[in-house]
Amino acid sequence: MNDEKLAQLREKFGNQIEEGKIYHPDFAEAAKVPGASRATGHSKWPLADPATFLNLAYDSGAYEHQFDGLDVAIIGVPMDLGAGDRPGCRFGPQAVRSVSRVGPYDRILNIAPAGRLKVMDVGDVAFTNPRSLEQCHEDIERYYLRVMEAGVVPLTVGGDHSITYSILRAVGKDRPVACVHFDAHCDTSGAYGTKYHHGGPFRQAVLDGVLDPEKCVQIGIRGGGAYHGEFSIESGMTVVYGEDILEKGTAYAIEQITRVVGESDVYISFDIDSVDPGYAPGTGTPEVGGLTPREVQQILRAMAGMNIIGADVVEVAPQYDATSNTAQITAQVLFTELCLIALAPGRRR
């Protein structure tokens, strides 16, 4: 570096009075987002105050005005009565809220979503009888119908994957929607004494007419229970197996999403067990041979510009992960989903 360039850098960045000033317009916009860290030392310490999703503002609000003025509501659904042998994902929302160092800016997508959308952590769905699986699902559907009636995009942290069924019943009430579903399992198996279980939400959503199977892509499917996915194949879903990505790369999954979903209204449902348990062990049904976090980011970011109408991340069971890596990955997926919602057609400001 020559003396002239050093002098220019000193003039632009060396003035202590102007320390912390950001000149690049996109970076400067990101720095204005509430909660963003600034070099001036006046930003809130990440561990200060009660934890919220993505360190965003929290406002459960009065019941009848809970969603007023919002573009996106981040919602916790701490219910795992539909889980299998290893429950515990009712603690997922709490664990994800504790992860604060995510966002506010995505360099690849070049967006700070909280600066473009009015988004808040609106708290958790309240359950009238938390010991009744069926009643919990009635509560979930009723809550999300209110979200949709308010014209707000729901972004959810579960909870077990059965919650997606009742969410889709609200999101797809007026027309069947498309879906991009990340999972180790197809979750289209039959009823086991109840239709409200985490192994069959997408089967039930198709049968209820709220999910279009021919516009559904399932990504990362693997393991010895793949035969439970008969309904996925029979109904016309596109199944991208874990081995497909290993052999053909993420480009193959992206190609299938683009081909199948197109310009349809699409919901993203992300089961954390789609990620290999070497990265995300904190889940009830881990399957080896899964996606890496980097592959997840590549596939999700390729959906930028699609008409995302809602999204979730489910099945985070923090007690099986001493490192908190699972919650870290989940928070990053949640943030990327928020970025995609902000980039959806009609959502740009």
C-alpha positions as CSV (number, residue, x, y, z in Angstrom):
1,M,0.0,0.0,0.0
2,N,1.4,3.3,-1.0
3,D,1.5,6.5,1.1
4,E,-1.2,8.2,-1.0
5,K,-3.7,5.3,-0.3
6,L,-2.8,5.3,3.4
7,A,-3.4,9.0,3.6
8,Q,-6.8,8.6,2.0
9,L,-7.8,5.8,4.5
10,R,-6.6,8.0,7.4
11,E,-8.7,10.9,6.2
12,K,-11.8,8.8,5.7
13,F,-11.7,6.5,8.6
14,G,-9.1,7.9,11.0
15,N,-11.1,10.8,12.4
16,Q,-12.1,9.7,15.9
17,I,-15.1,12.1,15.9
18,E,-16.5,10.2,12.9
19,E,-15.6,6.8,14.2
20,G,-18.3,4.2,13.4
21,K,-19.6,6.0,10.4
22,I,-20.5,3.6,7.5
23,Y,-20.2,4.9,4.0
24,H,-21.4,2.0,1.8
25,P,-25.2,2.6,1.4
26,D,-26.3,-1.0,1.8
27,F,-24.1,-1.5,4.9
28,A,-25.3,1.9,6.3
29,E,-28.9,0.8,5.9
30,A,-28.2,-2.5,7.8
31,A,-26.6,-0.5,10.6
32,K,-29.8,1.5,11.1
33,V,-31.9,-1.6,11.9
34,P,-33.0,-1.6,15.6
35,G,-30.6,-3.8,17.6
36,A,-27.8,-3.7,15.1
37,S,-24.3,-3.5,16.5
38,R,-22.5,-0.2,16.0
39,A,-18.9,0.7,16.3
40,T,-19.7,3.7,18.5
41,G,-20.3,1.5,21.5
42,H,-23.9,2.7,22.1
43,S,-25.7,-0.5,20.9
44,K,-27.4,-2.9,23.3
45,W,-25.2,-5.7,24.6
46,P,-26.6,-8.9,22.9
47,L,-27.2,-10.6,26.3
48,A,-29.0,-7.6,27.8
49,D,-32.8,-7.6,28.3
50,P,-35.1,-10.6,27.9
51,A,-34.3,-12.8,24.9
52,T,-36.4,-12.5,21.7
53,F,-36.3,-14.2,18.3
54,L,-33.5,-12.7,16.3
55,N,-33.1,-10.0,19.0
56,L,-36.1,-8.2,17.6
57,A,-38.7,-6.2,19.5
58,Y,-41.2,-8.1,21.6
59,D,-44.8,-7.2,21.8
60,S,-47.5,-9.7,22.5
61,G,-50.0,-6.8,22.5
62,A,-53.6,-6.8,23.4
63,Y,-55.4,-9.9,22.0
64,E,-57.6,-8.0,19.6
65,H,-54.8,-5.8,18.4
66,Q,-51.9,-8.2,18.5
67,F,-51.0,-8.0,14.8
68,D,-51.9,-4.4,14.0
69,G,-49.4,-2.8,11.7
70,L,-47.2,-5.9,11.3
71,D,-45.8,-7.3,8.1
72,V,-44.4,-10.4,9.8
73,A,-45.1,-12.0,13.1
74,I,-42.5,-14.4,14.6
75,I,-44.5,-16.9,16.7
76,G,-43.4,-19.6,19.1
77,V,-45.4,-22.8,19.3
78,P,-44.0,-24.7,22.3
79,M,-46.0,-28.0,21.9
80,D,-44.5,-31.5,21.4
81,L,-47.5,-33.8,22.2
82,G,-47.3,-35.0,18.6
83,A,-43.6,-36.1,18.9
84,G,-42.4,-39.6,19.1
85,D,-40.0,-41.4,21.5
86,R,-37.8,-38.5,22.2
87,P,-40.0,-35.4,23.1
88,G,-38.6,-32.1,24.3
89,C,-39.0,-29.8,21.3
90,R,-41.5,-27.8,23.4
91,F,-38.4,-26.1,24.6
92,G,-37.3,-25.2,21.0
93,P,-38.7,-21.6,21.0
94,Q,-37.0,-20.8,24.3
95,A,-33.7,-22.1,23.0
96,V,-33.9,-20.2,19.7
97,R,-34.7,-17.0,21.5
98,S,-31.6,-17.4,23.5
99,V,-29.4,-17.2,20.4
100,S,-28.9,-13.5,19.8
101,R,-25.9,-13.2,17.4
102,V,-27.9,-13.7,14.2
103,G,-28.4,-10.9,11.6
104,P,-29.3,-8.2,11.1
105,Y,-27.8,-8.3,7.6
106,D,-27.4,-11.1,5.0
107,R,-24.4,-10.3,2.7
108,I,-25.4,-12.7,0.0
109,L,-28.9,-11.5,-0.3
110,N,-27.9,-8.0,0.5
111,I,-30.7,-7.2,2.8
112,A,-31.4,-6.3,6.4
113,P,-35.0,-7.5,6.6
114,A,-36.0,-5.8,9.8
115,G,-35.2,-2.5,8.1
116,R,-37.7,-3.2,5.3
117,L,-40.5,-4.9,7.2
118,K,-42.4,-4.3,10.4
119,V,-41.6,-7.5,12.2
120,M,-41.9,-8.5,15.9
121,D,-41.7,-11.4,18.2
122,V,-45.3,-11.7,19.3
123,G,-44.8,-14.4,21.8
124,D,-46.2,-18.0,22.0
125,V,-49.5,-19.6,21.1
126,A,-51.5,-20.1,24.3
127,F,-53.0,-23.5,24.8
128,T,-56.3,-23.9,26.6
129,N,-55.5,-27.5,27.5
130,P,-51.8,-28.3,27.1
131,R,-52.3,-32.0,27.9
132,S,-54.7,-32.5,24.9
133,L,-53.0,-32.9,21.5
134,E,-56.3,-32.4,19.7
135,Q,-57.2,-29.3,21.7
136,C,-53.7,-27.8,21.1
137,H,-54.2,-28.2,17.3
138,E,-57.6,-26.4,17.6
139,D,-55.8,-23.6,19.4
140,I,-53.0,-23.4,16.8
141,E,-55.4,-23.3,13.8
142,R,-57.6,-20.6,15.5
143,Y,-54.5,-18.5,16.3
144,Y,-53.1,-18.7,12.7
145,L,-56.5,-17.9,11.2
146,R,-56.3,-14.6,13.1
147,V,-52.8,-14.0,11.7
148,M,-54.0,-14.6,8.1
149,E,-57.1,-12.4,8.6
150,A,-54.8,-9.6,9.7
151,G,-52.8,-9.9,6.5
152,V,-49.6,-10.8,8.4
153,V,-47.0,-13.4,7.3
154,P,-46.4,-16.0,10.0
155,L,-42.8,-17.1,10.8
156,T,-42.9,-19.9,13.3
157,V,-40.6,-21.8,15.7
158,G,-41.8,-25.1,17.0
159,G,-42.6,-27.4,18.6
160,D,-43.0,-30.7,16.8
161,H,-43.8,-31.0,13.1
162,S,-47.4,-31.8,13.7
163,I,-48.0,-28.1,14.2
164,T,-47.4,-27.4,10.5
165,Y,-50.7,-29.2,9.7
166,S,-52.8,-26.8,11.6
167,I,-50.8,-23.8,10.3
168,L,-51.3,-25.0,6.7
169,R,-55.0,-25.3,7.4
170,A,-55.0,-21.5,8.1
171,V,-52.5,-20.5,5.4
172,G,-54.2,-22.6,2.7
173,K,-57.8,-22.0,3.8
174,D,-58.7,-20.1,0.6
175,R,-56.6,-22.2,-1.9
176,P,-54.1,-25.0,-1.7
177,V,-50.5,-23.7,-1.5
178,A,-47.1,-24.9,-2.6
179,C,-44.5,-26.1,-0.1
180,V,-40.8,-26.6,0.1
181,H,-40.2,-29.1,2.9
182,F,-36.8,-29.8,4.4
183,D,-36.7,-33.0,6.4
184,A,-35.1,-36.4,7.0
185,H,-38.6,-37.9,6.7
186,C,-41.5,-37.4,4.3
187,D,-44.0,-36.9,7.2
188,T,-46.7,-38.3,5.0
189,S,-47.4,-41.5,6.9
190,G,-50.8,-42.6,8.2
191,A,-52.6,-42.0,11.4
192,Y,-51.3,-43.7,14.6
193,G,-54.5,-43.4,16.7
194,T,-54.6,-39.7,15.8
195,K,-54.0,-37.6,12.6
196,Y,-52.2,-35.0,14.8
197,H,-48.7,-36.5,14.9
198,H,-45.4,-35.3,13.6
199,G,-45.1,-38.1,11.1
200,G,-48.0,-37.2,8.9
201,P,-48.8,-33.4,8.7
202,F,-48.3,-33.1,5.0
203,R,-50.5,-36.1,4.2
204,Q,-53.3,-34.6,6.2
205,A,-52.8,-31.2,4.7
206,V,-53.2,-32.7,1.2
207,L,-56.3,-34.7,2.1
208,D,-57.8,-31.5,3.6
209,G,-57.2,-29.6,0.3
210,V,-54.9,-27.0,1.8
211,L,-51.6,-28.3,0.3
212,D,-51.1,-28.9,-3.4
213,P,-48.9,-32.1,-3.6
214,E,-47.9,-31.5,-7.2
215,K,-46.3,-28.2,-6.0
216,C,-44.5,-29.7,-3.0
217,V,-40.8,-30.4,-2.9
218,Q,-39.4,-32.5,-0.1
219,I,-35.6,-32.1,0.4
220,G,-33.1,-34.3,2.3
221,I,-35.2,-37.4,2.8
222,R,-33.2,-40.4,4.0
223,G,-33.1,-43.3,6.5
224,G,-34.7,-46.6,7.0
225,G,-38.2,-45.3,7.3
226,A,-38.3,-44.0,3.8
227,Y,-41.0,-46.5,3.0
228,H,-43.4,-44.4,5.0
229,G,-43.2,-41.9,2.1
230,E,-45.5,-43.9,-0.2
231,F,-48.1,-41.1,0.0
232,S,-45.6,-38.5,-1.2
233,I,-44.9,-40.5,-4.3
234,E,-48.5,-41.5,-4.9
235,S,-49.8,-37.9,-4.6
236,G,-47.2,-36.4,-6.9
237,M,-44.8,-34.7,-4.5
238,T,-41.2,-34.3,-5.7
239,V,-38.9,-36.1,-3.3
240,V,-35.2,-35.1,-3.3
241,Y,-33.3,-37.7,-1.3
242,G,-30.2,-37.0,0.7
243,E,-28.3,-39.2,-1.7
244,D,-29.5,-37.1,-4.6
245,I,-27.8,-34.0,-3.1
246,L,-24.7,-36.0,-2.3
247,E,-24.4,-37.2,-5.9
248,K,-25.8,-34.2,-7.8
249,G,-25.2,-31.3,-5.5
250,T,-27.4,-28.5,-4.2
251,A,-28.0,-27.4,-7.8
252,Y,-30.3,-30.4,-8.3
253,A,-32.5,-29.5,-5.3
254,I,-32.6,-25.8,-6.5
255,E,-33.6,-26.9,-10.0
256,Q,-36.5,-29.0,-8.6
257,I,-37.7,-26.2,-6.4
258,T,-37.7,-23.7,-9.4
259,R,-39.4,-26.2,-11.7
260,V,-42.1,-27.3,-9.3
261,V,-42.9,-24.1,-7.4
262,G,-42.5,-21.5,-10.0
263,E,-44.5,-18.4,-9.2
264,S,-46.9,-20.1,-6.8
265,D,-47.6,-19.0,-3.2
266,V,-45.2,-21.2,-1.3
267,Y,-44.8,-22.1,2.4
268,I,-41.3,-23.2,3.7
269,S,-41.3,-25.9,6.4
270,F,-37.9,-26.7,7.9
271,D,-37.4,-29.7,10.2
272,I,-34.1,-29.3,11.9
273,D,-33.4,-33.1,11.5
274,S,-32.9,-32.4,7.7
275,V,-29.5,-31.2,8.9
276,D,-27.0,-34.0,9.7
277,P,-26.9,-34.7,13.5
278,G,-23.1,-34.1,13.4
279,Y,-24.1,-30.4,13.1
280,A,-27.5,-30.4,14.8
281,P,-27.9,-33.2,17.3
282,G,-30.6,-31.5,19.3
283,T,-33.7,-33.2,17.7
284,G,-35.9,-36.1,18.5
285,T,-35.4,-38.2,15.4
286,P,-31.8,-37.7,14.1
287,E,-30.8,-39.4,10.8
288,V,-27.2,-39.6,9.7
289,G,-26.2,-38.5,6.2
290,G,-28.0,-35.2,6.3
291,L,-27.5,-31.7,4.9
292,T,-24.7,-29.5,6.0
293,P,-25.6,-25.9,7.2
294,R,-23.8,-24.6,4.1
295,E,-26.0,-26.7,1.8
296,V,-29.1,-25.5,3.6
297,Q,-28.0,-21.8,3.1
298,Q,-27.3,-22.4,-0.6
299,I,-30.7,-23.9,-1.2
300,L,-32.7,-21.4,0.8
301,R,-31.0,-18.4,-0.7
302,A,-31.8,-19.7,-4.2
303,M,-35.5,-19.1,-3.3
304,A,-35.0,-15.3,-3.2
305,G,-37.7,-13.7,-5.2
306,M,-40.3,-16.5,-4.7
307,N,-43.6,-15.6,-3.2
308,I,-43.0,-16.9,0.3
309,I,-46.3,-16.6,2.3
310,G,-45.1,-18.2,5.5
311,A,-42.4,-20.4,7.0
312,D,-41.4,-22.4,10.1
313,V,-38.5,-24.2,11.8
314,V,-39.5,-27.2,14.0
315,E,-38.3,-30.1,16.1
316,V,-35.5,-28.4,18.0
317,A,-35.0,-30.3,21.3
318,P,-32.2,-28.5,23.1
319,Q,-31.7,-31.0,25.9
320,Y,-30.0,-33.4,23.3
321,D,-27.4,-30.8,22.4
322,A,-24.9,-29.7,25.0
323,T,-23.2,-27.3,22.5
324,S,-26.3,-25.2,21.5
325,N,-25.2,-25.7,17.9
326,T,-28.8,-26.9,16.9
327,A,-30.3,-23.6,18.2
328,Q,-27.6,-21.6,16.5
329,I,-28.4,-23.3,13.1
330,T,-32.1,-22.9,13.7
331,A,-31.8,-19.2,14.4
332,Q,-29.8,-18.8,11.2
333,V,-32.4,-20.7,9.2
334,L,-35.1,-18.5,10.8
335,F,-33.3,-15.3,9.8
336,T,-32.8,-16.5,6.2
337,E,-36.5,-17.3,6.0
338,L,-37.2,-13.8,7.2
339,C,-34.9,-12.4,4.4
340,L,-36.8,-14.5,1.8
341,I,-40.1,-13.1,3.1
342,A,-38.7,-9.5,2.8
343,L,-37.6,-10.3,-0.8
344,A,-40.9,-11.8,-1.9
345,P,-42.8,-10.0,-4.7
346,G,-45.0,-7.3,-3.2
347,R,-43.0,-7.2,0.1
348,R,-40.2,-4.9,-1.1
349,R,-40.3,-1.3,0.3
